[in-house]
Amino acid sequence: MQLTHDTEQLARKVAACVGLRPEQLIRAALEREAKALGVYHGQPGKQRMTVEQMIALGKKVTALPLLDPRSPKEIMDELNEP
């Protein structure tokens, strides 16, 4: 993506005022706008899940079909065979 000279200069001036690199400033502004629009919810892996999110994930996982009818012990025994 190419920025116009004016846009780049503005980003540099504002970034210098707030102590950020221009890339950091642009990223932060885009994240704020995306969050306001509801299209961005944080970077995956960097945001901790809430209790509600963990419970919802657990419900999704338990709703998945059972692919192996063996007990966990039977599976582990097979994996640990020499």
PDB file of N, CA, C and O in Angstrom, chain B, residues numbered from 101:
ATOM      1  N   MET B 101       0.842  -1.166   0.000  1.00  0.00           N
ATOM      2  CA  MET B 101       0.000   0.000   0.000  1.00  0.00           C
ATOM      3  C   MET B 101       0.892   1.234   0.000  1.00  0.00           C
ATOM      4  O   MET B 101       1.820   1.343   0.801  1.00  0.00           O
ATOM      5  N   GLN B 102       0.609   2.132  -0.877  1.00  0.00           N
ATOM      6  CA  GLN B 102       1.356   3.378  -0.965  1.00  0.00           C
ATOM      7  C   GLN B 102       0.553   4.496  -0.317  1.00  0.00           C
ATOM      8  O   GLN B 102      -0.649   4.623  -0.551  1.00  0.00           O
ATOM      9  N   LEU B 103       1.220   5.306   0.496  1.00  0.00           N
ATOM     10  CA  LEU B 103       0.571   6.467   1.100  1.00  0.00           C
ATOM     11  C   LEU B 103       1.005   7.716   0.354  1.00  0.00           C
ATOM     12  O   LEU B 103       2.125   7.797  -0.151  1.00  0.00           O
ATOM     13  N   THR B 104       0.114   8.678   0.291  1.00  0.00           N
ATOM     14  CA  THR B 104       0.508   9.945  -0.320  1.00  0.00           C
ATOM     15  C   THR B 104       1.554  10.599   0.571  1.00  0.00           C
ATOM     16  O   THR B 104       1.664  10.278   1.755  1.00  0.00           O
ATOM     17  N   HIS B 105       2.306  11.501   0.003  1.00  0.00           N
ATOM     18  CA  HIS B 105       3.344  12.203   0.760  1.00  0.00           C
ATOM     19  C   HIS B 105       2.727  12.940   1.952  1.00  0.00           C
ATOM     20  O   HIS B 105       3.261  12.898   3.060  1.00  0.00           O
ATOM     21  N   ASP B 106       1.604  13.611   1.715  1.00  0.00           N
ATOM     22  CA  ASP B 106       0.939  14.354   2.793  1.00  0.00           C
ATOM     23  C   ASP B 106       0.501  13.429   3.927  1.00  0.00           C
ATOM     24  O   ASP B 106       0.668  13.757   5.102  1.00  0.00           O
ATOM     25  N   THR B 107      -0.056  12.282   3.573  1.00  0.00           N
ATOM     26  CA  THR B 107      -0.515  11.331   4.589  1.00  0.00           C
ATOM     27  C   THR B 107       0.666  10.794   5.388  1.00  0.00           C
ATOM     28  O   THR B 107       0.591  10.676   6.611  1.00  0.00           O
ATOM     29  N   GLU B 108       1.743  10.473   4.704  1.00  0.00           N
ATOM     30  CA  GLU B 108       2.924   9.964   5.392  1.00  0.00           C
ATOM     31  C   GLU B 108       3.509  11.013   6.333  1.00  0.00           C
ATOM     32  O   GLU B 108       3.887  10.692   7.460  1.00  0.00           O
ATOM     33  N   GLN B 109       3.584  12.256   5.881  1.00  0.00           N
ATOM     34  CA  GLN B 109       4.117  13.327   6.728  1.00  0.00           C
ATOM     35  C   GLN B 109       3.244  13.548   7.963  1.00  0.00           C
ATOM     36  O   GLN B 109       3.754  13.753   9.064  1.00  0.00           O
ATOM     37  N   LEU B 110       1.931  13.505   7.770  1.00  0.00           N
ATOM     38  CA  LEU B 110       1.015  13.660   8.893  1.00  0.00           C
ATOM     39  C   LEU B 110       1.201  12.521   9.897  1.00  0.00           C
ATOM     40  O   LEU B 110       1.231  12.748  11.106  1.00  0.00           O
ATOM     41  N   ALA B 111       1.323  11.310   9.393  1.00  0.00           N
ATOM     42  CA  ALA B 111       1.538  10.157  10.273  1.00  0.00           C
ATOM     43  C   ALA B 111       2.844  10.310  11.047  1.00  0.00           C
ATOM     44  O   ALA B 111       2.896   9.997  12.237  1.00  0.00           O
ATOM     45  N   ARG B 112       3.882  10.779  10.397  1.00  0.00           N
ATOM     46  CA  ARG B 112       5.172  10.965  11.070  1.00  0.00           C
ATOM     47  C   ARG B 112       5.082  12.032  12.162  1.00  0.00           C
ATOM     48  O   ARG B 112       5.629  11.854  13.250  1.00  0.00           O
ATOM     49  N   LYS B 113       4.397  13.138  11.874  1.00  0.00           N
ATOM     50  CA  LYS B 113       4.264  14.222  12.857  1.00  0.00           C
ATOM     51  C   LYS B 113       3.481  13.759  14.082  1.00  0.00           C
ATOM     52  O   LYS B 113       3.900  13.983  15.217  1.00  0.00           O
ATOM     53  N   VAL B 114       2.346  13.114  13.846  1.00  0.00           N
ATOM     54  CA  VAL B 114       1.517  12.657  14.964  1.00  0.00           C
ATOM     55  C   VAL B 114       2.249  11.569  15.753  1.00  0.00           C
ATOM     56  O   VAL B 114       2.221  11.566  16.984  1.00  0.00           O
ATOM     57  N   ALA B 115       2.896  10.658  15.052  1.00  0.00           N
ATOM     58  CA  ALA B 115       3.638   9.584  15.719  1.00  0.00           C
ATOM     59  C   ALA B 115       4.734  10.161  16.610  1.00  0.00           C
ATOM     60  O   ALA B 115       4.935   9.694  17.731  1.00  0.00           O
ATOM     61  N   ALA B 116       5.436  11.163  16.120  1.00  0.00           N
ATOM     62  CA  ALA B 116       6.496  11.787  16.909  1.00  0.00           C
ATOM     63  C   ALA B 116       5.923  12.447  18.166  1.00  0.00           C
ATOM     64  O   ALA B 116       6.546  12.416  19.227  1.00  0.00           O
ATOM     65  N   CYS B 117       4.748  13.036  18.041  1.00  0.00           N
ATOM     66  CA  CYS B 117       4.114  13.688  19.199  1.00  0.00           C
ATOM     67  C   CYS B 117       3.714  12.696  20.283  1.00  0.00           C
ATOM     68  O   CYS B 117       3.765  13.022  21.469  1.00  0.00           O
ATOM     69  N   VAL B 118       3.324  11.508  19.894  1.00  0.00           N
ATOM     70  CA  VAL B 118       2.865  10.519  20.879  1.00  0.00           C
ATOM     71  C   VAL B 118       3.920   9.461  21.192  1.00  0.00           C
ATOM     72  O   VAL B 118       3.668   8.548  21.978  1.00  0.00           O
ATOM     73  N   GLY B 119       5.093   9.579  20.586  1.00  0.00           N
ATOM     74  CA  GLY B 119       6.188   8.665  20.893  1.00  0.00           C
ATOM     75  C   GLY B 119       6.060   7.283  20.283  1.00  0.00           C
ATOM     76  O   GLY B 119       6.518   6.298  20.863  1.00  0.00           O
ATOM     77  N   LEU B 120       5.442   7.205  19.120  1.00  0.00           N
ATOM     78  CA  LEU B 120       5.296   5.931  18.418  1.00  0.00           C
ATOM     79  C   LEU B 120       5.975   6.007  17.061  1.00  0.00           C
ATOM     80  O   LEU B 120       6.265   7.089  16.551  1.00  0.00           O
ATOM     81  N   ARG B 121       6.224   4.830  16.486  1.00  0.00           N
ATOM     82  CA  ARG B 121       6.655   4.800  15.093  1.00  0.00           C
ATOM     83  C   ARG B 121       5.407   5.014  14.247  1.00  0.00           C
ATOM     84  O   ARG B 121       4.310   4.677  14.690  1.00  0.00           O
ATOM     85  N   PRO B 122       5.541   5.567  13.035  1.00  0.00           N
ATOM     86  CA  PRO B 122       4.362   5.781  12.182  1.00  0.00           C
ATOM     87  C   PRO B 122       3.547   4.506  11.964  1.00  0.00           C
ATOM     88  O   PRO B 122       2.317   4.551  11.936  1.00  0.00           O
ATOM     89  N   GLU B 123       4.231   3.367  11.810  1.00  0.00           N
ATOM     90  CA  GLU B 123       3.525   2.103  11.602  1.00  0.00           C
ATOM     91  C   GLU B 123       2.663   1.746  12.809  1.00  0.00           C
ATOM     92  O   GLU B 123       1.540   1.266  12.658  1.00  0.00           O
ATOM     93  N   GLN B 124       3.200   1.986  14.016  1.00  0.00           N
ATOM     94  CA  GLN B 124       2.442   1.699  15.235  1.00  0.00           C
ATOM     95  C   GLN B 124       1.217   2.602  15.336  1.00  0.00           C
ATOM     96  O   GLN B 124       0.133   2.154  15.709  1.00  0.00           O
ATOM     97  N   LEU B 125       1.398   3.859  15.004  1.00  0.00           N
ATOM     98  CA  LEU B 125       0.296   4.821  15.051  1.00  0.00           C
ATOM     99  C   LEU B 125      -0.806   4.435  14.077  1.00  0.00           C
ATOM    100  O   LEU B 125      -1.986   4.450  14.428  1.00  0.00           O
ATOM    101  N   ILE B 126      -0.423   4.090  12.859  1.00  0.00           N
ATOM    102  CA  ILE B 126      -1.408   3.710  11.839  1.00  0.00           C
ATOM    103  C   ILE B 126      -2.126   2.437  12.265  1.00  0.00           C
ATOM    104  O   ILE B 126      -3.345   2.338  12.126  1.00  0.00           O
ATOM    105  N   ARG B 127      -1.382   1.460  12.784  1.00  0.00           N
ATOM    106  CA  ARG B 127      -1.992   0.208  13.235  1.00  0.00           C
ATOM    107  C   ARG B 127      -3.008   0.473  14.347  1.00  0.00           C
ATOM    108  O   ARG B 127      -4.118  -0.058  14.320  1.00  0.00           O
ATOM    109  N   ALA B 128      -2.621   1.296  15.325  1.00  0.00           N
ATOM    110  CA  ALA B 128      -3.515   1.594  16.447  1.00  0.00           C
ATOM    111  C   ALA B 128      -4.781   2.297  15.962  1.00  0.00           C
ATOM    112  O   ALA B 128      -5.879   1.991  16.427  1.00  0.00           O
ATOM    113  N   ALA B 129      -4.633   3.233  15.034  1.00  0.00           N
ATOM    114  CA  ALA B 129      -5.798   3.945  14.501  1.00  0.00           C
ATOM    115  C   ALA B 129      -6.714   2.994  13.736  1.00  0.00           C
ATOM    116  O   ALA B 129      -7.936   3.068  13.863  1.00  0.00           O
ATOM    117  N   LEU B 130      -6.127   2.105  12.947  1.00  0.00           N
ATOM    118  CA  LEU B 130      -6.931   1.132  12.206  1.00  0.00           C
ATOM    119  C   LEU B 130      -7.644   0.163  13.148  1.00  0.00           C
ATOM    120  O   LEU B 130      -8.799  -0.195  12.914  1.00  0.00           O
ATOM    121  N   GLU B 131      -6.961  -0.260  14.210  1.00  0.00           N
ATOM    122  CA  GLU B 131      -7.592  -1.162  15.174  1.00  0.00           C
ATOM    123  C   GLU B 131      -8.771  -0.486  15.862  1.00  0.00           C
ATOM    124  O   GLU B 131      -9.823  -1.100  16.038  1.00  0.00           O
ATOM    125  N   ARG B 132      -8.600   0.781  16.255  1.00  0.00           N
ATOM    126  CA  ARG B 132      -9.710   1.513  16.891  1.00  0.00           C
ATOM    127  C   ARG B 132     -10.907   1.599  15.959  1.00  0.00           C
ATOM    128  O   ARG B 132     -12.041   1.365  16.376  1.00  0.00           O
ATOM    129  N   GLU B 133     -10.660   1.932  14.705  1.00  0.00           N
ATOM    130  CA  GLU B 133     -11.744   2.055  13.725  1.00  0.00           C
ATOM    131  C   GLU B 133     -12.406   0.705  13.470  1.00  0.00           C
ATOM    132  O   GLU B 133     -13.632   0.613  13.404  1.00  0.00           O
ATOM    133  N   ALA B 134     -11.593  -0.342  13.327  1.00  0.00           N
ATOM    134  CA  ALA B 134     -12.133  -1.676  13.072  1.00  0.00           C
ATOM    135  C   ALA B 134     -12.960  -2.172  14.256  1.00  0.00           C
ATOM    136  O   ALA B 134     -14.002  -2.798  14.063  1.00  0.00           O
ATOM    137  N   LYS B 135     -12.501  -1.896  15.483  1.00  0.00           N
ATOM    138  CA  LYS B 135     -13.272  -2.285  16.668  1.00  0.00           C
ATOM    139  C   LYS B 135     -14.602  -1.548  16.699  1.00  0.00           C
ATOM    140  O   LYS B 135     -15.633  -2.136  17.025  1.00  0.00           O
ATOM    141  N   ALA B 136     -14.584  -0.262  16.360  1.00  0.00           N
ATOM    142  CA  ALA B 136     -15.817   0.527  16.343  1.00  0.00           C
ATOM    143  C   ALA B 136     -16.805  -0.022  15.318  1.00  0.00           C
ATOM    144  O   ALA B 136     -18.017   0.049  15.523  1.00  0.00           O
ATOM    145  N   LEU B 137     -16.296  -0.564  14.225  1.00  0.00           N
ATOM    146  CA  LEU B 137     -17.146  -1.140  13.178  1.00  0.00           C
ATOM    147  C   LEU B 137     -17.529  -2.589  13.472  1.00  0.00           C
ATOM    148  O   LEU B 137     -18.382  -3.165  12.797  1.00  0.00           O
ATOM    149  N   GLY B 138     -16.897  -3.165  14.476  1.00  0.00           N
ATOM    150  CA  GLY B 138     -17.204  -4.543  14.840  1.00  0.00           C
ATOM    151  C   GLY B 138     -16.538  -5.591  13.973  1.00  0.00           C
ATOM    152  O   GLY B 138     -16.987  -6.736  13.927  1.00  0.00           O
ATOM    153  N   VAL B 139     -15.467  -5.211  13.282  1.00  0.00           N
ATOM    154  CA  VAL B 139     -14.786  -6.167  12.405  1.00  0.00           C
ATOM    155  C   VAL B 139     -13.430  -6.606  12.956  1.00  0.00           C
ATOM    156  O   VAL B 139     -12.709  -7.348  12.289  1.00  0.00           O
ATOM    157  N   TYR B 140     -13.076  -6.163  14.152  1.00  0.00           N
ATOM    158  CA  TYR B 140     -11.794  -6.529  14.750  1.00  0.00           C
ATOM    159  C   TYR B 140     -12.004  -6.742  16.236  1.00  0.00           C
ATOM    160  O   TYR B 140     -12.633  -5.926  16.909  1.00  0.00           O
ATOM    161  N   HIS B 141     -11.474  -7.845  16.743  1.00  0.00           N
ATOM    162  CA  HIS B 141     -11.666  -8.158  18.153  1.00  0.00           C
ATOM    163  C   HIS B 141     -10.348  -8.457  18.851  1.00  0.00           C
ATOM    164  O   HIS B 141     -10.331  -9.184  19.845  1.00  0.00           O
ATOM    165  N   GLY B 142      -9.265  -7.923  18.362  1.00  0.00           N
ATOM    166  CA  GLY B 142      -7.972  -8.177  18.980  1.00  0.00           C
ATOM    167  C   GLY B 142      -7.193  -9.220  18.216  1.00  0.00           C
ATOM    168  O   GLY B 142      -7.738  -9.940  17.379  1.00  0.00           O
ATOM    169  N   GLN B 143      -5.916  -9.290  18.514  1.00  0.00           N
ATOM    170  CA  GLN B 143      -5.050 -10.228  17.824  1.00  0.00           C
ATOM    171  C   GLN B 143      -5.187 -11.607  18.445  1.00  0.00           C
ATOM    172  O   GLN B 143      -5.139 -11.749  19.666  1.00  0.00           O
ATOM    173  N   PRO B 144      -5.358 -12.631  17.602  1.00  0.00           N
ATOM    174  CA  PRO B 144      -5.479 -13.978  18.137  1.00  0.00           C
ATOM    175  C   PRO B 144      -4.246 -14.373  18.927  1.00  0.00           C
ATOM    176  O   PRO B 144      -3.113 -14.117  18.519  1.00  0.00           O
ATOM    177  N   GLY B 145      -4.493 -15.007  20.075  1.00  0.00           N
ATOM    178  CA  GLY B 145      -3.390 -15.469  20.888  1.00  0.00           C
ATOM    179  C   GLY B 145      -2.831 -14.439  21.839  1.00  0.00           C
ATOM    180  O   GLY B 145      -2.075 -14.795  22.744  1.00  0.00           O
ATOM    181  N   LYS B 146      -3.168 -13.191  21.672  1.00  0.00           N
ATOM    182  CA  LYS B 146      -2.635 -12.158  22.538  1.00  0.00           C
ATOM    183  C   LYS B 146      -3.672 -11.657  23.538  1.00  0.00           C
ATOM    184  O   LYS B 146      -3.360 -10.867  24.428  1.00  0.00           O
ATOM    185  N   GLN B 147      -4.882 -12.116  23.385  1.00  0.00           N
ATOM    186  CA  GLN B 147      -5.944 -11.648  24.254  1.00  0.00           C
ATOM    187  C   GLN B 147      -6.461 -12.833  25.065  1.00  0.00           C
ATOM    188  O   GLN B 147      -6.753 -13.891  24.508  1.00  0.00           O
ATOM    189  N   ARG B 148      -6.573 -12.658  26.367  1.00  0.00           N
ATOM    190  CA  ARG B 148      -7.047 -13.737  27.222  1.00  0.00           C
ATOM    191  C   ARG B 148      -8.540 -13.931  27.033  1.00  0.00           C
ATOM    192  O   ARG B 148      -9.286 -12.977  26.810  1.00  0.00           O
ATOM    193  N   MET B 149      -8.957 -15.181  27.125  1.00  0.00           N
ATOM    194  CA  MET B 149     -10.377 -15.495  27.011  1.00  0.00           C
ATOM    195  C   MET B 149     -11.075 -15.171  28.327  1.00  0.00           C
ATOM    196  O   MET B 149     -10.506 -15.330  29.407  1.00  0.00           O
ATOM    197  N   THR B 150     -12.306 -14.718  28.214  1.00  0.00           N
ATOM    198  CA  THR B 150     -13.117 -14.513  29.406  1.00  0.00           C
ATOM    199  C   THR B 150     -13.686 -15.866  29.831  1.00  0.00           C
ATOM    200  O   THR B 150     -13.637 -16.834  29.072  1.00  0.00           O
ATOM    201  N   VAL B 151     -14.219 -15.923  31.033  1.00  0.00           N
ATOM    202  CA  VAL B 151     -14.836 -17.161  31.514  1.00  0.00           C
ATOM    203  C   VAL B 151     -15.973 -17.564  30.587  1.00  0.00           C
ATOM    204  O   VAL B 151     -16.127 -18.741  30.259  1.00  0.00           O
ATOM    205  N   GLU B 152     -16.764 -16.593  30.168  1.00  0.00           N
ATOM    206  CA  GLU B 152     -17.886 -16.878  29.277  1.00  0.00           C
ATOM    207  C   GLU B 152     -17.410 -17.466  27.950  1.00  0.00           C
ATOM    208  O   GLU B 152     -18.030 -18.384  27.414  1.00  0.00           O
ATOM    209  N   GLN B 153     -16.305 -16.931  27.424  1.00  0.00           N
ATOM    210  CA  GLN B 153     -15.754 -17.453  26.172  1.00  0.00           C
ATOM    211  C   GLN B 153     -15.239 -18.877  26.355  1.00  0.00           C
ATOM    212  O   GLN B 153     -15.399 -19.716  25.468  1.00  0.00           O
ATOM    213  N   MET B 154     -14.624 -19.150  27.501  1.00  0.00           N
ATOM    214  CA  MET B 154     -14.127 -20.505  27.768  1.00  0.00           C
ATOM    215  C   MET B 154     -15.284 -21.496  27.871  1.00  0.00           C
ATOM    216  O   MET B 154     -15.210 -22.602  27.335  1.00  0.00           O
ATOM    217  N   ILE B 155     -16.339 -21.100  28.553  1.00  0.00           N
ATOM    218  CA  ILE B 155     -17.506 -21.978  28.685  1.00  0.00           C
ATOM    219  C   ILE B 155     -18.129 -22.233  27.315  1.00  0.00           C
ATOM    220  O   ILE B 155     -18.500 -23.363  26.999  1.00  0.00           O
ATOM    221  N   ALA B 156     -18.244 -21.172  26.496  1.00  0.00           N
ATOM    222  CA  ALA B 156     -18.810 -21.328  25.153  1.00  0.00           C
ATOM    223  C   ALA B 156     -17.949 -22.267  24.315  1.00  0.00           C
ATOM    224  O   ALA B 156     -18.481 -23.101  23.582  1.00  0.00           O
ATOM    225  N   LEU B 157     -16.625 -22.142  24.415  1.00  0.00           N
ATOM    226  CA  LEU B 157     -15.724 -23.028  23.677  1.00  0.00           C
ATOM    227  C   LEU B 157     -15.889 -24.469  24.150  1.00  0.00           C
ATOM    228  O   LEU B 157     -15.922 -25.392  23.336  1.00  0.00           O
ATOM    229  N   GLY B 158     -15.992 -24.662  25.454  1.00  0.00           N
ATOM    230  CA  GLY B 158     -16.205 -26.003  25.992  1.00  0.00           C
ATOM    231  C   GLY B 158     -17.482 -26.629  25.464  1.00  0.00           C
ATOM    232  O   GLY B 158     -17.510 -27.819  25.151  1.00  0.00           O
ATOM    233  N   LYS B 159     -18.541 -25.836  25.362  1.00  0.00           N
ATOM    234  CA  LYS B 159     -19.812 -26.347  24.833  1.00  0.00           C
ATOM    235  C   LYS B 159     -19.677 -26.744  23.365  1.00  0.00           C
ATOM    236  O   LYS B 159     -20.242 -27.749  22.932  1.00  0.00           O
ATOM    237  N   LYS B 160     -18.921 -25.943  22.599  1.00  0.00           N
ATOM    238  CA  LYS B 160     -18.708 -26.279  21.185  1.00  0.00           C
ATOM    239  C   LYS B 160     -17.941 -27.593  21.053  1.00  0.00           C
ATOM    240  O   LYS B 160     -18.280 -28.442  20.229  1.00  0.00           O
ATOM    241  N   VAL B 161     -16.907 -27.746  21.873  1.00  0.00           N
ATOM    242  CA  VAL B 161     -16.077 -28.951  21.800  1.00  0.00           C
ATOM    243  C   VAL B 161     -16.881 -30.182  22.204  1.00  0.00           C
ATOM    244  O   VAL B 161     -16.797 -31.219  21.545  1.00  0.00           O
ATOM    245  N   THR B 162     -17.656 -30.081  23.275  1.00  0.00           N
ATOM    246  CA  THR B 162     -18.429 -31.248  23.710  1.00  0.00           C
ATOM    247  C   THR B 162     -19.536 -31.600  22.727  1.00  0.00           C
ATOM    248  O   THR B 162     -20.021 -32.731  22.725  1.00  0.00           O
ATOM    249  N   ALA B 163     -19.941 -30.647  21.891  1.00  0.00           N
ATOM    250  CA  ALA B 163     -20.980 -30.923  20.892  1.00  0.00           C
ATOM    251  C   ALA B 163     -20.420 -31.625  19.652  1.00  0.00           C
ATOM    252  O   ALA B 163     -21.183 -32.125  18.827  1.00  0.00           O
ATOM    253  N   LEU B 164     -19.087 -31.664  19.519  1.00  0.00           N
ATOM    254  CA  LEU B 164     -18.479 -32.321  18.365  1.00  0.00           C
ATOM    255  C   LEU B 164     -18.715 -33.827  18.434  1.00  0.00           C
ATOM    256  O   LEU B 164     -18.849 -34.385  19.522  1.00  0.00           O
ATOM    257  N   PRO B 165     -18.767 -34.485  17.276  1.00  0.00           N
ATOM    258  CA  PRO B 165     -18.986 -35.936  17.283  1.00  0.00           C
ATOM    259  C   PRO B 165     -17.768 -36.674  17.843  1.00  0.00           C
ATOM    260  O   PRO B 165     -16.630 -36.227  17.696  1.00  0.00           O
ATOM    261  N   LEU B 166     -18.030 -37.800  18.481  1.00  0.00           N
ATOM    262  CA  LEU B 166     -16.972 -38.647  19.022  1.00  0.00           C
ATOM    263  C   LEU B 166     -16.366 -39.438  17.868  1.00  0.00           C
ATOM    264  O   LEU B 166     -17.063 -40.208  17.207  1.00  0.00           O
ATOM    265  N   LEU B 167     -15.077 -39.252  17.625  1.00  0.00           N
ATOM    266  CA  LEU B 167     -14.426 -39.900  16.487  1.00  0.00           C
ATOM    267  C   LEU B 167     -13.785 -41.233  16.851  1.00  0.00           C
ATOM    268  O   LEU B 167     -13.563 -42.069  15.976  1.00  0.00           O
ATOM    269  N   ASP B 168     -13.488 -41.441  18.127  1.00  0.00           N
ATOM    270  CA  ASP B 168     -12.848 -42.679  18.562  1.00  0.00           C
ATOM    271  C   ASP B 168     -13.597 -43.191  19.790  1.00  0.00           C
ATOM    272  O   ASP B 168     -13.563 -42.554  20.843  1.00  0.00           O
ATOM    273  N   PRO B 169     -14.269 -44.327  19.668  1.00  0.00           N
ATOM    274  CA  PRO B 169     -15.098 -44.810  20.777  1.00  0.00           C
ATOM    275  C   PRO B 169     -14.305 -45.400  21.949  1.00  0.00           C
ATOM    276  O   PRO B 169     -14.887 -45.720  22.986  1.00  0.00           O
ATOM    277  N   ARG B 170     -12.984 -45.547  21.795  1.00  0.00           N
ATOM    278  CA  ARG B 170     -12.189 -46.124  22.881  1.00  0.00           C
ATOM    279  C   ARG B 170     -12.118 -45.164  24.069  1.00  0.00           C
ATOM    280  O   ARG B 170     -12.302 -43.956  23.922  1.00  0.00           O
ATOM    281  N   SER B 171     -11.849 -45.724  25.234  1.00  0.00           N
ATOM    282  CA  SER B 171     -11.687 -44.895  26.433  1.00  0.00           C
ATOM    283  C   SER B 171     -10.344 -44.169  26.348  1.00  0.00           C
ATOM    284  O   SER B 171      -9.453 -44.611  25.622  1.00  0.00           O
ATOM    285  N   PRO B 172     -10.186 -43.070  27.072  1.00  0.00           N
ATOM    286  CA  PRO B 172      -8.889 -42.386  27.075  1.00  0.00           C
ATOM    287  C   PRO B 172      -7.747 -43.313  27.486  1.00  0.00           C
ATOM    288  O   PRO B 172      -6.644 -43.210  26.948  1.00  0.00           O
ATOM    289  N   LYS B 173      -8.000 -44.218  28.435  1.00  0.00           N
ATOM    290  CA  LYS B 173      -6.957 -45.157  28.870  1.00  0.00           C
ATOM    291  C   LYS B 173      -6.536 -46.070  27.726  1.00  0.00           C
ATOM    292  O   LYS B 173      -5.345 -46.316  27.529  1.00  0.00           O
ATOM    293  N   GLU B 174      -7.512 -46.575  26.969  1.00  0.00           N
ATOM    294  CA  GLU B 174      -7.189 -47.453  25.839  1.00  0.00           C
ATOM    295  C   GLU B 174      -6.355 -46.713  24.796  1.00  0.00           C
ATOM    296  O   GLU B 174      -5.411 -47.276  24.241  1.00  0.00           O
ATOM    297  N   ILE B 175      -6.690 -45.489  24.536  1.00  0.00           N
ATOM    298  CA  ILE B 175      -5.934 -44.691  23.557  1.00  0.00           C
ATOM    299  C   ILE B 175      -4.512 -44.477  24.059  1.00  0.00           C
ATOM    300  O   ILE B 175      -3.556 -44.655  23.305  1.00  0.00           O
ATOM    301  N   MET B 176      -4.361 -44.094  25.333  1.00  0.00           N
ATOM    302  CA  MET B 176      -3.028 -43.862  25.892  1.00  0.00           C
ATOM    303  C   MET B 176      -2.206 -45.149  25.923  1.00  0.00           C
ATOM    304  O   MET B 176      -1.006 -45.130  25.648  1.00  0.00           O
ATOM    305  N   ASP B 177      -2.852 -46.262  26.257  1.00  0.00           N
ATOM    306  CA  ASP B 177      -2.131 -47.543  26.264  1.00  0.00           C
ATOM    307  C   ASP B 177      -1.573 -47.851  24.880  1.00  0.00           C
ATOM    308  O   ASP B 177      -0.433 -48.298  24.750  1.00  0.00           O
ATOM    309  N   GLU B 178      -2.375 -47.613  23.850  1.00  0.00           N
ATOM    310  CA  GLU B 178      -1.905 -47.869  22.484  1.00  0.00           C
ATOM    311  C   GLU B 178      -0.759 -46.935  22.115  1.00  0.00           C
ATOM    312  O   GLU B 178       0.206 -47.360  21.479  1.00  0.00           O
ATOM    313  N   LEU B 179      -0.856 -45.677  22.505  1.00  0.00           N
ATOM    314  CA  LEU B 179       0.202 -44.719  22.187  1.00  0.00           C
ATOM    315  C   LEU B 179       1.505 -45.049  22.903  1.00  0.00           C
ATOM    316  O   LEU B 179       2.588 -44.764  22.392  1.00  0.00           O
ATOM    317  N   ASN B 180       1.403 -45.643  24.076  1.00  0.00           N
ATOM    318  CA  ASN B 180       2.596 -45.941  24.874  1.00  0.00           C
ATOM    319  C   ASN B 180       3.163 -47.328  24.631  1.00  0.00           C
ATOM    320  O   ASN B 180       4.126 -47.725  25.287  1.00  0.00           O
ATOM    321  N   GLU B 181       2.582 -48.069  23.701  1.00  0.00           N
ATOM    322  CA  GLU B 181       3.114 -49.397  23.389  1.00  0.00           C
ATOM    323  C   GLU B 181       4.488 -49.257  22.749  1.00  0.00           C
ATOM    324  O   GLU B 181       4.718 -48.345  21.955  1.00  0.00           O
ATOM    325  N   PRO B 182       5.418 -50.175  23.101  1.00  0.00           N
ATOM    326  CA  PRO B 182       6.773 -50.102  22.510  1.00  0.00           C
ATOM    327  C   PRO B 182       6.809 -50.468  21.057  1.00  0.00           C
ATOM    328  O   PRO B 182       7.875 -50.449  20.442  1.00  0.00           O
TER     329      PRO B 182
END
